[in-house]
Amino acid sequence: MKKILLICLMCCATYADYIYDLTATLTPSSMVTIEQQPHFYQMYHLVADGEATVTFTNYDADLVSPTDQGEYSDPYLYLYILEEINFGNINSFSRAYVLYDEDDDSNEGVGEDLYFYLADVTFTNELVAMVTSYEPMTTGTVDFTIESDTALTVIPEPVAVGLILVGGATLILARKRQ
């Protein structure tokens, strides 16, 4: 009887998803123009080994806008996938991304007053997530989770840019030594 129960428990075991708890900080040092207005943002580069399915859930935000007294300072989420890599030569390469999914439609009435929520987003190898706000020039923090069915490498933008620059410099040095 004990052996059967142990086998049953082993067969019915489920494994938890990977959960990444992140805080995006919106500051004037990172700005993008949306509808001819400056918006502050933070980007995250997500890397998976193959296909991954993720869910983004915003559970808190502390945002301040100079124009709305906090009434419309909702965080927004934009997701981008790699469209192509242009590699002209060792000194000329770039990556082009295209908008893949977004949640900017105010979900304040959904669940527990969620500001953004995107479920079951599937991508292969890499995805870029940009957290920004409804109102222009909004500063503050946005707390959210990424739940994934597979392990991810999550790189915040300043680190991602640094890694790309180090990688590019390494390629140039390696090429010159040959």
Phi, psi and chi 1 to 4 in degrees:
 res  aa     phi    psi   chi1   chi2   chi3   chi4
   1 MET       -  -42.8  179.4   70.4  171.6      -
   2 LYS   -65.1  -37.8  -72.1 -177.0 -177.7  179.9
   3 LYS   -64.9  -40.9  -73.2 -177.9 -177.4  178.6
   4 ILE   -65.6  -42.3  -66.3  173.5      -      -
   5 LEU   -64.0  -41.9 -179.9   60.2      -      -
   6 LEU   -63.0  -43.7  179.3   60.9      -      -
   7 ILE   -63.1  -42.3  -68.8  171.2      -      -
   8 CYS   -61.0  -43.9 -122.3      -      -      -
   9 LEU   -65.1  -38.4  -71.5  173.8      -      -
  10 MET   -66.8  -38.3  -70.5  173.0   51.5      -
  11 CYS   -71.2  -31.3  -66.1      -      -      -
  12 CYS   -93.1    0.4  -60.8      -      -      -
  13 ALA   -67.9  137.6      -      -      -      -
  14 THR  -117.9  151.1   58.5      -      -      -
  15 TYR  -104.3  139.0  -63.3   97.4      -      -
  16 ALA   -72.8  150.7      -      -      -      -
  17 ASP   -70.6  167.9  -68.8  -28.5      -      -
  18 TYR   -85.8  131.5  -63.3   88.8      -      -
  19 ILE  -122.8  126.1  -61.5  174.2      -      -
  20 TYR  -113.1  119.1  -56.8   87.1      -      -
  21 ASP   -99.3  116.1 -166.7    2.3      -      -
  22 LEU  -125.7  156.2  -57.2  167.8      -      -
  23 THR  -127.8  116.3  -60.8      -      -      -
  24 ALA   -88.0  135.8      -      -      -      -
  25 THR  -113.7  117.1  -57.2      -      -      -
  26 LEU   -93.5  117.1  -50.9 -175.8      -      -
  27 THR  -137.4  162.1   65.7      -      -      -
  28 PRO   -62.7  -13.9  -23.4   33.3      -      -
  29 SER   -70.3  -17.8   63.4      -      -      -
  30 SER  -127.0  109.7  -62.8      -      -      -
  31 MET  -130.3  141.7 -172.0 -179.1   74.6      -
  32 VAL  -133.1  151.1   64.6      -      -      -
  33 THR   -97.5  122.3  -59.0      -      -      -
  34 ILE  -124.7  122.2  -59.2  172.5      -      -
  35 GLU    51.0   48.5  -63.0  178.4    1.0      -
  36 GLN    61.1   22.3  -66.1   77.8   42.9      -
  37 GLN  -126.7  141.1  -62.9  -71.6  -36.6      -
  38 PRO   -75.9  127.9   26.3  -31.2      -      -
  39 HIS  -124.3  138.3  -73.6   73.1      -      -
  40 PHE   -89.0  150.9  -54.0  142.4      -      -
  41 TYR  -151.2  169.5   69.4   89.8      -      -
  42 GLN  -138.6  136.0 -177.5  161.0    5.5      -
  43 MET  -109.6  151.3  -83.6 -157.9 -136.8      -
  44 TYR  -130.4  131.9  -64.2   86.5      -      -
  45 HIS   -99.6  118.3 -168.2  105.6      -      -
  46 LEU  -104.2  129.5  -77.7   61.1      -      -
  47 VAL  -124.7  130.2 -179.9      -      -      -
  48 ALA  -124.3  156.3      -      -      -      -
  49 ASP   -90.8   85.1 -173.6   18.9      -      -
  50 GLY    99.8 -144.8      -      -      -      -
  51 GLU   -86.1  142.3 -172.9  174.7  -84.6      -
  52 ALA  -139.8  148.0      -      -      -      -
  53 THR  -118.7  125.4  -59.3      -      -      -
  54 VAL  -127.4  156.9  -65.5      -      -      -
  55 THR  -129.8  129.4  -63.8      -      -      -
  56 PHE  -103.7  126.1  -66.1   83.6      -      -
  57 THR  -131.6  117.0  -54.7      -      -      -
  58 ASN   -88.3  123.0  168.5 -136.8      -      -
  59 TYR  -113.7   -9.6   61.7   87.6      -      -
  60 ASP  -162.7  152.6 -166.6   19.6      -      -
  61 ALA  -152.8  140.7      -      -      -      -
  62 ASP  -128.1   84.3 -177.5   18.6      -      -
  63 LEU  -115.3  144.0  -62.2  174.2      -      -
  64 VAL  -130.1  126.2  177.3      -      -      -
  65 SER  -112.8  141.5  169.2      -      -      -
  66 PRO   -73.9   -7.3   24.4  -31.7      -      -
  67 THR  -112.3  -17.3   60.0      -      -      -
  68 ASP  -124.6    4.3   74.6   -6.7      -      -
  69 GLN    54.2   30.9  -69.3   76.7   42.8      -
  70 GLY    83.4    1.8      -      -      -      -
  71 GLU   -73.5  -34.7  -66.7  177.7   32.0      -
  72 TYR  -122.4   26.3  -61.2  104.8      -      -
  73 SER   -84.5   52.7  -62.1      -      -      -
  74 ASP   -78.6  138.5  -64.5  -17.6      -      -
  75 PRO   -75.9  147.2   19.4  -23.3      -      -
  76 TYR  -121.2  156.3  -79.4    3.4      -      -
  77 LEU  -129.9  127.5  176.7   67.0      -      -
  78 TYR  -122.2  134.8  -61.9   96.7      -      -
  79 LEU  -115.7  136.9  -56.6  178.1      -      -
  80 TYR  -127.8  143.3  -61.4   87.9      -      -
  81 ILE  -117.0  157.4   57.0  168.8      -      -
  82 LEU   -69.7  124.2 -177.6   64.6      -      -
  83 GLU   -93.0  -45.2 -175.0  175.9   50.9      -
  84 GLU  -162.7  158.8   65.3 -179.6  -24.9      -
  85 ILE  -114.5  123.1  -61.9  176.1      -      -
  86 ASN   -99.3  122.0  -63.2  -42.9      -      -
  87 PHE  -130.5   90.0 -170.5   81.3      -      -
  88 GLY   -73.9  -49.8      -      -      -      -
  89 ASN  -160.5 -173.6   59.2   48.6      -      -
  90 ILE   -63.1  -25.6 -166.4   66.6      -      -
  91 ASN   -95.5   -1.8  -63.1  -40.8      -      -
  92 SER  -139.7   96.7  170.4      -      -      -
  93 PHE  -145.2  150.5   62.4   92.5      -      -
  94 SER  -152.8  163.5   64.6      -      -      -
  95 ARG  -119.0  133.5  -58.4  167.0   79.3   90.8
  96 ALA  -110.4  129.0      -      -      -      -
  97 TYR  -113.8  154.3  -69.0   89.0      -      -
  98 VAL  -129.0  145.1   62.5      -      -      -
  99 LEU   -60.2  128.2 -176.5   64.7      -      -
 100 TYR  -108.2  -41.3 -180.0   63.8      -      -
 101 ASP  -160.8  161.2 -154.6  -11.0      -      -
 102 GLU  -156.6  157.6   62.5 -173.4  -61.4      -
 103 ASP  -138.3   96.9 -172.3  -18.0      -      -
 104 ASP  -134.9   30.6   62.9   -0.2      -      -
 105 ASP  -111.6   24.7   58.9   -2.1      -      -
 106 SER    56.4   99.5 -178.7      -      -      -
 107 ASN  -106.0   31.8  -67.6  -45.0      -      -
 108 GLU   -59.9  -26.4  -70.3 -174.6   53.4      -
 109 GLY   -90.7   -2.8      -      -      -      -
 110 VAL   -89.8  136.6  177.9      -      -      -
 111 GLY    53.2 -125.3      -      -      -      -
 112 GLU  -101.4   58.1  -51.7 -141.4   -2.9      -
 113 ASP    55.9   48.1  -68.4  -28.0      -      -
 114 LEU   -68.5  140.6  -61.1  175.4      -      -
 115 TYR   -90.5  -44.5  -66.3  108.5      -      -
 116 PHE  -135.6  146.9   63.9   69.5      -      -
 117 TYR  -155.5  116.8  176.4   76.7      -      -
 118 LEU  -127.4  118.1  -79.2  174.6      -      -
 119 ALA  -106.6  149.1      -      -      -      -
 120 ASP    54.9   48.2  -58.9  -36.0      -      -
 121 VAL   -86.8  119.9  176.1      -      -      -
 122 THR  -106.6  132.7  -58.9      -      -      -
 123 PHE  -143.0  164.1   69.5   95.5      -      -
 124 THR  -118.2  121.1  -56.9      -      -      -
 125 ASN    72.9  -51.6  -63.8  -28.5      -      -
 126 GLU  -150.3  149.9   65.9 -179.3  -76.5      -
 127 LEU  -148.7  141.8  179.7   74.7      -      -
 128 VAL  -112.9  127.2  173.6      -      -      -
 129 ALA  -110.9  127.2      -      -      -      -
 130 MET  -114.8  120.9 -179.8  174.7   74.0      -
 131 VAL  -100.5  126.2  177.7      -      -      -
 132 THR  -142.6 -157.3 -173.6      -      -      -
 133 SER  -139.0  166.2   64.5      -      -      -
 134 TYR   -69.0  -48.5  173.8   79.0      -      -
 135 GLU   -86.8  143.1  -78.8  -66.7  -48.9      -
 136 PRO   -65.7  155.0   -0.2    2.9      -      -
 137 MET    55.8   33.5  -59.9  179.3    6.3      -
 138 THR   -87.5  133.0  -61.6      -      -      -
 139 THR  -115.7  162.7   58.8      -      -      -
 140 GLY   134.3 -160.1      -      -      -      -
 141 THR  -123.2  151.8   58.8      -      -      -
 142 VAL  -131.2  117.8  177.9      -      -      -
 143 ASP   -97.0  131.0  -61.1  -46.1      -      -
 144 PHE  -154.5  163.5   65.8  101.6      -      -
 145 THR  -118.6  152.1   59.3      -      -      -
 146 ILE  -118.7  119.5  -58.4  171.5      -      -
 147 GLU  -106.3  129.3 -172.1  171.6  -17.4      -
 148 SER  -130.4  151.4  176.3      -      -      -
 149 ASP   -86.6   -4.3   64.4  -15.4      -      -
 150 THR  -142.3  160.8 -171.6      -      -      -
 151 ALA   -65.5  139.4      -      -      -      -
 152 LEU  -122.6  155.6  -60.0  173.7      -      -
 153 THR  -104.6  120.3  -59.6      -      -      -
 154 VAL  -111.4  116.4  180.0      -      -      -
 155 ILE  -117.1  115.5  -52.9  168.1      -      -
 156 PRO   -65.4  153.1  -13.8   24.4      -      -
 157 GLU   -52.9  -51.5 -178.1 -172.3   56.0      -
 158 PRO   -56.9  -37.2  -23.7   32.9      -      -
 159 VAL   -70.5  -40.0  174.7      -      -      -
 160 ALA   -61.3  -44.3      -      -      -      -
 161 VAL   -61.7  -43.2  170.4      -      -      -
 162 GLY   -60.8  -43.5      -      -      -      -
 163 LEU   -63.7  -39.1  -70.5  175.0      -      -
 164 ILE   -64.4  -43.5  -69.9  168.4      -      -
 165 LEU   -64.5  -43.0  -68.9  175.5      -      -
 166 VAL   -63.6  -43.1  167.8      -      -      -
 167 GLY   -62.3  -42.8      -      -      -      -
 168 GLY   -64.5  -43.5      -      -      -      -
 169 ALA   -63.9  -39.8      -      -      -      -
 170 THR   -62.1  -42.4  -56.8      -      -      -
 171 LEU   -62.2  -43.0  -77.5  174.2      -      -
 172 ILE   -63.7  -45.4  -69.9  170.1      -      -
 173 LEU   -63.8  -42.7  -69.6  173.1      -      -
 174 ALA   -63.8  -38.6      -      -      -      -
 175 ARG   -67.5  -40.8 -178.6   75.9  171.0  174.8
 176 LYS   -67.5  -30.8  -75.2 -174.0  176.9 -175.7
 177 ARG   -75.5  -16.9  -72.2 -173.2 -179.7  173.4
 178 GLN   -80.2      -  -71.6 -178.2   -5.4      -
